[in-house]
Amino acid sequence: MNFFSQREYLFSLELSFLPESAFACSPSNHERQISMRADVSVILPSFNSEGTILRAIDSIISQTLLPEELVIIDDGSDSPDYLARIPYYIGHRIKHKIIRLPQNRGASHARNIGVTHASSTYLAFIDADDCWHVDKLNIQLPLMVESGVNLSAHRYISNLNTTSFPPTSLPRSNFVYYQQLLLKNHFATPTVVARKSHFLGFDENLKRMEDYKCWLENTLTDPALLIDLALAGGFKRPIGQSGLSANMHAMHRGAISAFGSLYRERKINLFECALAMTVEYAKYPVRVARATLSRHKEI
């Protein structure tokens, strides 16, 4: 299948000169090039993120395949003055919307608001303290369209301070079914691209692991595509290595709550719920043990 012969109108060519940036998240140098525009709305929730959001935005506007628009949702930040600088930073590179919510209601609510304001065929998610490789959309979107899936993701690097993005190449990819996701969450939120017309939103009643539940709900009838290449990352150690036992426990309880919610909503059966919970209960002490070992090594 020829990606560029798709009936869906994904791209329009335009000449774009990308600036050098102190916040660049990729080892590649893309100072001046012809860029293509993708039918993608990027959803970026923000809460008190003035210290990191420009780095995230820079990784979006530096894409070799630029998205059509960026939707920023400020989730009731204590001091929203930083929002006024964002339009000047983005300039005319891509269309952008900034939505200011009156009170903090959590990332799930902010993302859902962003989805309702998105005007593109595809949705891409990123958090304010994460960033993308410059070739993320250029690699991920063609593979997603050619495979015919409604949701795709790729690998994620937890700490870009210590681990760099790998060299880009034609990556391997495989389908992931919800039964596999029940046993392990393969998708970090900043790696996901979804077709808006088929997308089921985030459960705002869950305080933790609501994104995990969302990916499960969106793969109940059709598989997702997992690309075996890291194209997004953050700047903090994963919870399992950070020694933050309270956060680890909250994530554990969040996963259990997500499975229970799916069962009560009759989206998974009793056996699937019990199996998922059993595996999660078995994994939790292993995570705690690894965190303990990691703390001892640092002392």
C-alpha positions in Angstrom: 0.0 0.0 0.0 1.3 3.4 -0.9 1.1 5.7 2.0 1.0 8.9 0.0 -1.9 7.5 -2.2 -4.2 7.3 0.8 -7.6 8.9 0.1 -7.4 10.6 3.4 -5.8 14.0 2.8 -3.0 13.8 5.4 -0.4 16.2 4.2 0.1 19.5 2.4 3.6 20.6 1.4 4.9 23.9 2.6 8.4 25.4 3.0 9.3 25.7 6.6 12.6 26.9 8.3 13.0 25.4 11.7 15.0 27.3 14.2 17.9 26.1 16.3 16.7 25.6 19.8 18.3 25.3 23.3 15.5 22.8 24.1 16.1 20.4 21.3 15.3 16.8 22.3 17.0 15.0 19.3 20.6 14.5 18.3 19.7 15.3 14.7 20.3 18.8 13.2 17.2 20.0 11.3 18.0 23.7 10.8 16.5 24.1 7.4 14.4 21.7 5.4 11.2 21.2 3.5 8.6 20.0 6.1 5.3 18.3 5.6 2.1 18.9 7.5 0.2 16.0 9.0 -3.5 15.9 9.9 -2.7 15.6 13.6 -3.8 17.6 16.6 -1.3 17.4 19.5 -3.0 17.4 22.9 -0.8 19.0 25.7 -2.2 19.4 29.2 -0.3 21.6 31.5 -0.4 22.3 35.3 2.3 24.6 36.8 4.6 23.6 34.0 6.3 26.9 33.1 9.7 25.3 33.7 9.3 22.5 31.2 6.6 23.3 28.7 8.7 25.2 26.2 11.0 22.1 25.9 7.9 20.0 25.1 6.6 22.6 22.6 10.0 22.8 20.9 10.0 19.1 20.3 6.6 19.5 18.6 7.4 22.4 16.3 10.7 20.8 15.4 9.1 17.8 13.9 10.2 16.8 10.4 6.5 16.0 9.8 4.8 18.9 11.5 1.3 18.4 13.0 -1.6 20.5 11.9 -2.3 22.0 15.3 -1.3 22.1 18.9 -4.0 22.2 21.6 -2.6 23.4 25.0 -4.9 23.0 28.0 -3.9 24.8 31.2 -5.4 22.8 34.0 -5.9 25.7 36.5 -2.2 26.6 37.1 -1.5 28.7 40.1 0.2 31.3 38.0 -0.9 31.1 34.3 1.2 34.1 33.2 3.5 31.8 31.3 0.8 31.1 28.8 1.1 34.6 27.3 4.7 33.8 26.1 3.7 30.6 24.3 2.1 32.2 21.1 5.3 34.3 20.6 7.4 31.1 21.0 5.4 29.1 18.5 4.9 31.9 16.0 3.4 30.9 12.7 5.0 27.4 12.6 1.7 25.6 13.4 -1.8 26.5 14.4 -2.3 26.5 18.2 -5.1 26.8 20.7 -4.6 27.6 24.4 -7.5 26.7 26.7 -7.5 28.0 30.2 -9.5 25.9 32.7 -10.7 27.7 35.8 -9.7 25.0 38.3 -7.4 22.0 38.4 -9.4 18.8 37.7 -6.5 16.5 36.6 -4.8 15.4 33.4 -7.6 13.2 32.2 -10.2 16.0 32.2 -7.7 18.3 30.5 -6.9 15.8 27.8 -10.6 15.2 27.2 -11.2 18.9 26.8 -8.3 19.0 24.4 -9.8 16.1 22.3 -13.1 18.0 22.0 -11.3 21.0 20.7 -9.1 19.1 18.3 -10.0 19.5 14.6 -7.6 17.0 13.0 -8.2 13.3 12.0 -5.5 12.0 14.4 -4.7 12.8 18.0 -1.2 12.7 19.5 -0.6 13.1 23.2 2.3 14.6 25.0 2.8 15.8 28.6 4.5 19.1 29.5 7.5 17.4 31.0 8.2 15.1 28.1 9.5 15.5 24.6 9.5 13.8 21.2 12.2 12.8 18.8 12.1 15.0 15.8 11.1 12.1 13.5 8.4 10.8 15.7 5.4 11.7 13.5 7.4 11.1 10.3 7.9 7.5 11.4 4.8 6.7 13.4 2.0 8.1 11.3 2.8 6.3 8.0 3.2 3.0 9.8 -0.1 3.5 11.6 -2.0 4.5 8.4 -0.6 1.5 6.4 -1.5 -0.9 9.2 -5.1 0.3 9.3 -5.2 0.5 13.2 -7.0 3.2 15.1 -4.3 3.5 17.8 -0.5 3.2 17.8 2.4 3.7 20.2 6.1 3.2 20.4 8.8 2.8 23.0 9.5 5.4 25.7 12.7 6.5 27.4 12.1 7.4 31.1 15.2 9.5 31.6 16.7 11.3 28.7 19.3 12.8 31.0 21.0 9.5 31.1 19.8 7.7 28.0 19.7 9.3 24.5 17.4 8.5 21.7 18.7 5.6 19.5 19.5 6.2 15.8 16.4 6.1 13.7 15.9 3.3 11.3 13.0 1.4 9.7 11.6 -0.1 13.0 9.9 -3.4 13.6 6.3 -3.2 14.7 3.7 -5.6 15.9 0.0 -5.7 16.8 -0.9 -5.6 20.5 -4.3 -6.9 21.6 -6.1 -5.9 24.8 -5.5 -9.4 26.3 -1.7 -8.5 26.2 -2.3 -5.1 27.6 -4.2 -6.6 30.5 -1.0 -8.3 31.6 1.4 -5.3 30.9 0.9 -1.7 29.9 3.0 -1.3 26.8 2.0 2.3 26.1 3.3 5.5 27.7 0.9 8.5 27.1 3.4 10.6 25.0 3.9 7.7 22.6 0.2 7.4 21.6 -1.4 8.5 18.3 -5.1 7.7 17.9 -7.8 8.2 15.2 -10.2 10.8 16.7 -13.3 9.3 15.2 -12.8 6.0 17.1 -11.2 7.4 20.2 -12.7 6.7 23.6 -11.7 9.3 26.2 -10.0 9.1 29.6 -12.0 8.0 32.7 -12.0 11.1 34.9 -13.1 9.1 37.9 -9.7 7.4 38.2 -6.9 9.4 39.8 -4.1 7.0 38.6 -3.7 4.7 35.6 -6.6 6.3 33.8 -4.4 6.3 30.7 -3.9 2.6 31.0 -7.6 2.0 31.2 -8.0 4.3 28.1 -5.6 2.2 26.1 -7.4 -1.0 27.2 -10.8 0.4 26.2 -9.5 1.5 22.8 -8.2 -1.9 22.0 -11.1 -4.0 23.0 -12.4 -4.5 19.5 -9.3 -3.8 17.4 -5.5 -4.2 18.1 -3.1 -1.4 18.4 0.3 -1.1 16.7 3.4 -1.0 18.8 6.5 0.3 17.1 9.8 -1.0 18.5 11.6 2.2 18.6 11.9 4.9 21.3 10.5 8.2 19.9 9.5 10.0 23.1 11.0 10.4 26.5 11.0 12.2 29.8 13.5 13.5 32.3 12.9 11.5 35.4 13.6 8.0 36.7 10.8 5.5 36.3 8.7 5.0 39.5 10.0 1.5 39.9 13.6 2.9 40.3 12.9 6.1 42.1 12.3 4.7 45.5 9.0 6.6 45.9 7.1 3.8 47.6 4.0 6.0 48.0 3.8 6.6 44.2 4.5 3.0 43.5 1.6 1.9 45.7 -0.7 4.5 44.2 0.1 3.2 40.7 -0.5 -0.3 41.9 -3.9 0.6 43.3 -4.7 2.6 40.2 -4.2 -0.5 38.0 -6.4 -2.6 40.3 -9.1 0.1 40.1 -8.9 0.2 36.3 -9.4 -3.5 36.0 -12.3 -3.4 38.4 -13.9 -0.6 36.5 -13.6 -2.4 33.2 -15.2 -5.4 34.8 -18.1 -3.5 36.3 -18.7 -1.8 33.0 -18.8 -5.3 31.4 -15.9 -4.6 29.1 -13.9 -7.5 30.3 -15.1 -10.7 31.8 -14.5 -12.1 35.3 -11.7 -14.4 34.3 -9.8 -11.6 32.5 -10.3 -9.3 35.5 -9.1 -11.9 37.9 -6.1 -12.8 35.8 -5.1 -9.1 35.3 -5.4 -8.4 39.1 -3.4 -11.6 39.9 -0.5 -10.6 37.6 -0.5 -7.1 39.0 -0.5 -8.3 42.6 2.5 -10.6 41.7 4.4 -7.8 40.0 4.0 -5.2 42.8 6.4 -6.7 45.3 8.9 -7.2 42.5 8.8 -3.5 41.8 9.2 -2.7 45.5 12.2 -5.0 45.7 13.8 -3.5 42.7 13.3 0.0 44.1 14.9 -1.0 47.4 17.9 -2.4 45.6 18.2 0.7 43.5 18.2 2.9 46.7 20.9 0.7 48.3 23.1 1.0 45.2 22.8 4.8 45.3 23.8 5.1 49.0 
